[in-house]
Amino acid sequence: MIWSCSGFSFDTKMPVVMGILNITPDSFSDGGDYENLDAALAHAREMVAQGASIIDVGGESTRPGADPVSPDEEWARIEPVVNALVAEGVCVSVDTRHAEVAAKAVAAGVSIINDVSGFSDPAMVELAQSCDAGLVVMHMKGEPATMQDNPTYDDVVAEVCDYLRQRAADLEAAGIAHERICLDPGPGFGKTPKQTIELMRNLHEVVRLGYPVMCAASRKGYVAYAYRIEDEDPKARDVASAAEALLACELGASVVRTHNVAKTAEGLADLRPYVLLGMGSNVAIMAEKDELRDAKIAQINYAIGQLCMLPDTQIIDIASFYASEPAYYLEQDEFVNTVVLMRTGIPPVELLDHLHGIENMLGRVRERENGPRTIDIDILDYQTYTYSNDRLILPHPRVNERDFVVKPLLEILPGHVLSDGTKVGVIPEAERCGAATRI
């Protein structure tokens, strides 16, 4: 997935690091540190050297209870820094909820508008229509001054997803290109620590919306709560923030906004590649005819349970179950299928051996190619790998011709592009085999 930001374009298959540069006297963790122009530019250059691809410049603190700043004062704070960084060829983001400030920043050459109010201001939408900057659409319940006054949700994950889905749809309806939009669930903004943890542990649900997703956990209060950090200095949360960024990226976040770029880059070095597995079953053991579909689902679930026991592996997301008629060899019962997304440190061929072991455990019989099977587990895509020998071809050469693979895969990763650059779903549905229906 590409995030298009004016003259910059980011491939979000690997995390994009955004360094935070607060030109404010009252930001919660570094207020006053970089008010001096020379200090601000030195810090920005240091973050770029440490691995930041974007510098996010802010002139108004949006910490809980923060006092508002006039647009004129906000722009006066950040203008010299913005002009200098743009002149140096840095991809600059402006962190603002004021359309007047964002307009001046875009005119100065800023490439990204990071709006904590989620582009709820019509003037901000009009500005987005008039330029080609990347947009960060954040969820916030209430205003910074009041957002932590007893925030309540029936289902924080569903409500944040619904809000972000609607805001992105509204922007696209206004003519904003899909590839310009990045979603930020807004950890800590109008959410208690427990609500934020629930949201961030289910970040894959935001990923399912089909846009790049930002992790902006750096030094937030919920990080101290989750990791039991008693030191009152927010900078004491940097190591935990890096761990939180790694976890978010394993769940599918693709942009990391951070105060400490060096620590974050160090943590992200442990990011495991993602793997997509196609799973299917059309032979049920010890099942009555009217229970066949449930028995096939049970077998797939048992196999998923075995995947959970693989070393250095974590399941991230599982698509719905889909029923499909048989493909290639037609004289057999219908299949139940799904796609599993996981992170693993197991190399592809070794992983294949583990998968065959699970198939064998469930009585997989290989008497006929594409024939009946209790369980079938295929490696569809393995991040960064293109591979071919007599045992394994990556990506799987038949991904796009199989409806029972394409539909569940795109359910969990809309717009996915395989490791060889092929976009999933490029073959029209009518030309794919094994028509799939969600169960």
C-alpha positions in Angstrom: 0.0 0.0 0.0 1.4 3.4 -1.0 0.8 6.5 1.0 1.0 9.5 -1.3 2.1 12.8 0.3 2.6 15.5 -2.2 6.1 15.0 -3.7 6.8 12.0 -1.4 5.5 8.5 -1.7 5.8 5.8 1.0 5.6 2.1 0.6 3.9 1.1 3.9 4.8 -2.6 3.7 7.6 -1.6 6.0 7.1 0.9 8.9 7.5 4.6 8.1 8.9 6.5 11.1 7.6 10.0 11.8 9.7 12.0 14.2 7.9 14.5 16.5 9.1 18.1 16.7 7.1 20.2 19.2 7.7 23.9 18.9 5.7 24.5 22.1 6.3 25.7 25.6 3.7 23.3 27.1 3.8 19.9 25.3 3.4 17.1 27.9 6.8 15.5 27.4 9.2 18.0 25.7 7.5 21.4 26.1 10.2 24.2 25.7 13.0 21.8 24.6 12.9 23.0 21.0 11.5 26.6 21.0 14.9 27.9 19.8 15.2 27.6 16.0 18.7 26.2 16.1 17.8 23.5 18.7 14.7 22.6 16.7 16.6 22.1 13.5 19.4 20.2 15.1 16.9 17.8 16.7 15.1 17.4 13.4 18.3 16.6 11.6 19.3 14.2 14.3 15.9 12.3 13.9 16.4 12.1 10.1 19.8 10.7 10.7 18.4 8.1 13.1 15.8 6.9 10.6 12.9 9.3 10.5 11.4 9.7 7.0 9.0 12.4 8.1 9.3 15.3 10.6 5.9 16.2 12.2 6.1 19.8 13.4 3.5 21.1 15.9 2.9 24.5 17.4 0.0 23.8 19.7 -0.1 21.3 22.5 -3.1 18.9 22.4 -2.3 17.2 25.7 -5.3 16.7 28.0 -6.4 20.0 29.5 -4.2 22.1 27.1 -5.1 25.7 26.5 -5.9 26.5 22.9 -3.5 28.6 20.8 -4.6 31.1 18.2 -3.7 30.2 14.6 -1.5 33.3 14.3 0.6 32.3 17.3 0.7 28.7 16.2 2.0 29.6 12.8 4.5 32.1 14.2 6.0 29.3 16.3 6.5 26.8 13.5 7.0 29.0 10.4 10.8 29.3 10.6 11.3 25.6 11.3 8.9 24.6 8.5 10.6 26.8 5.9 14.1 25.6 6.9 13.2 21.9 6.8 11.3 22.1 3.5 14.3 23.9 2.0 16.5 21.0 3.1 14.3 18.5 1.2 12.8 17.0 4.4 9.2 15.5 4.2 7.5 17.8 6.7 4.1 17.1 8.3 2.2 19.9 10.2 0.4 18.8 13.3 -2.6 21.2 13.5 -6.3 21.3 13.7 -6.5 24.8 12.3 -7.2 25.1 8.5 -5.5 28.6 8.5 -2.3 27.1 9.8 -2.5 24.1 7.5 -3.0 26.3 4.5 0.1 28.4 5.3 2.1 25.2 5.9 1.0 23.7 2.6 1.9 26.9 0.7 5.3 26.7 2.4 5.8 23.2 1.0 4.6 20.9 3.8 3.7 17.4 2.5 1.3 16.1 5.2 -1.5 17.6 7.2 -1.9 15.8 10.6 -5.3 16.8 12.0 -6.2 15.6 15.5 -9.8 16.7 14.8 -10.2 14.2 12.0 -10.9 16.8 9.2 -14.2 17.6 10.8 -13.8 21.3 9.9 -15.2 21.9 6.4 -12.4 24.5 5.8 -9.8 21.7 6.4 -11.6 19.5 3.9 -11.6 22.4 1.3 -7.9 22.7 1.9 -7.4 19.0 1.3 -9.3 19.3 -1.9 -7.0 22.1 -3.1 -3.7 20.3 -2.6 -2.1 16.9 -2.9 -0.7 16.6 0.7 -1.0 13.3 2.6 -3.7 13.4 5.3 -3.6 11.9 8.8 -7.2 11.5 10.0 -7.3 11.0 13.8 -10.1 10.0 16.1 -10.7 12.2 19.2 -13.7 12.3 21.4 -14.3 15.8 22.4 -11.8 18.6 22.6 -8.2 18.5 24.1 -9.4 20.6 27.1 -12.2 18.2 28.0 -11.6 15.0 26.2 -10.6 13.1 29.3 -13.7 14.0 31.3 -15.2 10.6 31.6 -15.0 9.3 28.0 -17.5 6.5 27.5 -18.0 3.9 24.8 -20.2 0.8 24.3 -17.5 -0.7 22.1 -14.4 1.5 21.7 -12.9 -0.6 18.9 -16.1 -0.6 16.8 -16.9 3.0 17.5 -13.4 4.3 16.5 -13.5 2.1 13.4 -16.9 3.4 12.4 -15.8 7.0 12.9 -12.6 6.6 10.9 -14.4 4.7 8.1 -17.0 7.4 7.8 -14.4 10.3 7.9 -12.3 8.5 5.2 -15.4 7.9 3.1 -16.4 11.6 3.4 -13.0 12.7 2.2 -13.1 10.4 -0.7 -16.6 11.6 -1.6 -15.1 15.1 -1.6 -12.6 14.0 -4.2 -9.6 13.1 -2.0 -7.7 10.2 -3.4 -7.7 7.0 -1.3 -3.9 6.8 -1.4 -3.5 10.1 0.4 -5.3 9.0 3.6 -3.7 7.6 6.7 -5.9 6.7 9.8 -4.9 7.3 13.4 -7.1 5.7 16.1 -6.0 8.4 18.5 -4.6 6.6 21.5 -5.2 8.6 24.7 -7.4 11.2 22.9 -10.8 11.0 24.7 -10.0 7.5 25.9 -9.1 6.0 29.3 -5.9 3.9 29.5 -8.0 0.7 29.6 -10.0 1.9 26.5 -6.8 2.8 24.7 -5.2 -0.6 25.5 -8.3 -2.4 24.1 -8.2 -0.3 21.0 -4.5 -0.7 20.4 -4.6 -4.5 21.0 -7.2 -4.7 18.3 -5.4 -2.5 15.8 -5.9 -5.1 13.0 -9.6 -4.0 13.0 -8.5 -0.6 11.9 -6.1 -2.1 9.3 -9.1 -3.9 7.8 -10.5 -0.5 6.7 -7.9 -0.5 3.9 -5.7 2.5 4.6 -2.3 3.0 6.1 -2.6 3.1 9.9 -0.6 5.3 12.3 0.7 4.2 15.7 1.0 7.4 17.8 1.6 5.8 21.2 4.8 7.6 22.0 5.1 8.6 25.7 1.3 8.5 26.1 -0.1 8.0 29.6 -1.6 4.6 28.7 1.9 3.4 28.0 2.9 4.1 31.6 -0.3 2.4 32.8 0.2 -0.7 30.6 3.9 -1.1 31.4 3.6 0.0 35.1 6.1 2.8 34.7 6.0 4.9 37.9 8.6 7.5 36.9 6.7 10.7 36.3 9.0 11.9 33.5 7.4 11.0 30.2 10.8 10.4 28.6 11.1 7.3 30.9 8.4 5.7 28.7 10.6 5.6 25.5 11.6 2.0 25.8 8.0 0.9 26.4 6.8 3.2 23.6 9.2 1.4 21.2 7.8 -1.9 22.4 4.3 -0.6 21.8 5.2 0.6 18.3 6.6 -2.9 17.5 3.4 -4.5 18.7 1.3 -2.1 16.7 3.3 -2.8 13.5 3.0 -6.5 14.0 -0.8 -5.9 14.1 -0.5 -3.9 10.8 0.3 -0.3 11.7 2.5 1.2 9.0 3.4 4.7 10.2 5.0 5.2 13.6 4.9 8.7 15.2 7.6 8.9 17.9 9.6 11.3 20.1 12.6 9.0 20.3 13.5 7.8 16.8 16.6 5.9 17.8 14.8 3.8 20.4 11.9 3.2 18.0 14.1 2.2 15.1 15.9 -0.2 17.5 12.7 -1.8 18.5 11.3 -2.1 15.0 14.4 -4.1 14.0 12.6 -7.1 15.7 9.6 -6.8 13.4 8.8 -10.3 12.0 7.7 -10.7 8.4 4.0 -11.3 7.7 2.7 -14.5 6.2 -0.7 -15.2 4.6 -2.0 -18.7 4.8 -4.9 -20.1 2.8 -6.8 -22.9 4.7 -9.5 -25.2 3.4 -11.3 -28.4 4.3 -13.9 -30.5 2.4 -13.6 -33.9 4.2 -14.9 -34.1 7.8 -14.0 -36.9 10.1 -16.8 -38.7 12.0 -19.5 -36.3 10.9 -23.1 -36.7 9.9 -24.2 -35.3 6.6 -26.1 -32.4 8.2 -23.1 -31.5 10.3 -20.5 -31.6 7.6 -20.0 -27.8 7.3 -19.6 -27.4 11.1 -17.2 -30.3 11.2 -15.0 -28.7 8.4 -15.0 -25.4 10.3 -14.0 -27.3 13.5 -11.1 -28.9 11.7 -9.9 -25.6 10.4 -10.1 -24.1 13.9 -8.2 -27.1 15.2 -5.4 -26.4 12.6 -5.4 -22.7 13.6 -4.9 -23.8 17.2 -1.9 -25.8 16.1 -0.5 -22.7 14.3 -0.7 -20.9 17.6 1.8 -23.4 19.0 4.5 -22.7 16.3 7.7 -21.1 17.7 8.3 -17.4 17.2 4.9 -17.0 15.6 1.8 -15.0 16.3 -1.6 -15.0 14.5 -2.7 -11.5 13.8 -6.0 -11.9 12.0 -8.4 -14.5 10.6 -10.9 -13.9 7.8 -14.5 -15.2 8.0 -15.3 -18.7 6.7 -16.3 -19.0 3.1 -18.0 -21.9 1.4 -17.0 -22.7 -2.2 -17.7 -25.4 -4.8 -14.6 -27.5 -5.6 -12.1 -26.2 -8.1 -9.9 -28.1 -10.7 -11.2 -31.6 -9.6 -15.0 -31.2 -9.5 -16.2 -34.6 -8.3 -16.0 -33.9 -4.6 -17.8 -32.1 -1.7 -17.9 -28.3 -1.2 -15.0 -26.7 0.7 -14.9 -24.4 3.7 -12.1 -21.8 3.4 -10.4 -19.0 5.2 -7.2 -16.9 5.2 -4.9 -16.4 8.2 -2.5 -13.5 8.6 0.4 -14.2 11.0 3.9 -12.9 11.9 6.6 -15.4 12.1 10.4 -15.8 12.4 10.2 -19.3 10.8 11.8 -19.3 7.3 9.5 -20.3 4.4 10.6 -23.9 3.7 10.8 -24.7 7.4 7.4 -23.2 7.8 6.1 -25.5 5.0 7.4 -28.5 6.9 5.4 -27.4 10.0 2.3 -26.9 7.9 2.6 -30.4 6.4 2.9 -31.7 9.9 -0.4 -30.1 10.9 -2.0 -31.5 7.7 -0.7 -35.0 8.5 -2.0 -34.7 12.1 -5.5 -34.2 10.7 -5.2 -37.1 8.3 -4.5 -35.3 5.1 -4.4 -37.8 2.2 -2.6 -36.9 -1.0 -3.8 -39.5 -3.5 -5.1 -37.0 -6.1 -4.0 -33.5 -7.0 -6.6 -31.0 -5.9 -8.6 -33.9 -4.5 -10.5 -34.2 -1.2 -8.7 -33.3 2.0 -9.4 -32.9 5.7 -7.2 -29.9 5.8 -5.2 -27.9 3.3 -2.8 -25.2 4.3 -1.0 -23.1 1.6 1.5 -20.3 2.0 -0.1 -17.6 -0.2 2.4 -14.8 0.5 5.5 -14.4 2.7 6.7 -10.8 3.1 9.7 -9.9 0.9 10.1 -13.4 -0.4 9.9 -14.5 -4.0 10.9 -18.1 -4.2 10.6 -21.1 -6.5 11.7 -24.7 -6.3 10.0 -28.1 -6.7 8.5 -27.8 -3.2 7.5 -24.2 -2.8 6.7 -21.2 -5.0 6.2 -17.8 -3.4 3.9 -16.0 -3.8 1.5 -18.8 -4.6 1.0 -18.8 -8.3 -2.8 -19.4 -8.1 -3.8 -16.7 -5.6 -5.6 -14.5 -8.0 -7.5 -17.3 -9.9 -9.1 -18.6 -6.7 -12.2 -16.7 -5.5 -12.1 -18.7 -2.2 -8.7 -17.2 -1.6 -9.2 -13.6 -2.9 -12.4 -12.9 -1.0 -11.1 -13.8 2.5 -7.7 -12.3 1.8 -9.1 -8.9 0.8 -11.5 -9.0 3.8 -8.5 -8.7 6.2 -6.0 -6.9 3.9 -7.9 -4.7 1.4 -5.8 -3.8 -1.6 -3.0 -6.2 -0.7 -0.1 -6.5 -3.1 1.9 -9.7 -3.1 5.6 -9.8 -2.6 6.3 -10.0 -6.4 4.3 -6.8 -6.9 1.0 -8.5 -8.1 -2.1 -6.9 -6.8 -4.7 -9.3 -5.3 -8.0 -9.4 -7.1 -6.7 -8.2 -10.5 -8.6 -11.0 -12.3 -12.4 -10.3 -12.5 -14.5 -12.3 -10.1 -16.4 -14.0 -13.0 -13.1 -15.4 -14.3 -12.0 -16.9 -10.9 -12.6 -20.5 -9.9 -14.3 -21.7 -6.7 -16.9 -19.0 -6.2 -16.9 -18.3 -2.5 -19.8 -17.2 -0.3 -19.2 -16.0 3.3 -20.7 -18.4 5.8 
